[in-house]
Amino acid sequence: MPLGTLPDMENTEEAIRLLKSMKDSQDPFFLAVGFYKPHIPFRIPREYLKLYPIESMMLAPDPDVPKKLPNVAYNPWTDIRKREDVQALNLSFPYGPIPKDFQ
C-alpha cells in the first residue's frame, strides 16, 4: 500500500467523518461516495491476503459474457488490459476469454 493507504480507504474515512459531522443536523442531506474497482495495479492490505488465501478461492462458475447483455452494461476492463501480464495474453478485445490459469 503506497503511503500506507488506498483511495477507497480514504474515501470511506472522509464519508464517515462527514456523516458524523451531520449526525445532529436536522437538515436533509445527500452523500455520494465513489469507490475504485479494482485497484490497478492490484493493491490489497496484507491482512486480507492472509484472510483469503489464493488457494481457497474458486473461479466464477460461468465467466462468459451473457449473450443478451447490452453493450452499455459490459465493462471491458481496459485499465486491467494495460498491465504487461494481461497484454502478454493477447486477448481479443473486448470480449476475449481469459485463460483459467490466469483467472
HELIX and SHEET records of a PDB file:
HELIX    1   1 PRO A    2  GLY A    4  5                                   3    
HELIX    2   2 PRO A    7  MET A   22  1                                  16    
HELIX    3   3 ARG A   46  LEU A   51  1                                   6    
HELIX    4   4 ILE A   54  SER A   56  5                                   3    
HELIX    5   5 ASN A   71  ALA A   73  5                                   3    
HELIX    6   6 THR A   78  ARG A   81  1                                   4    
HELIX    7   7 GLU A   84  GLN A   87  1                                   4    
END                                                                             
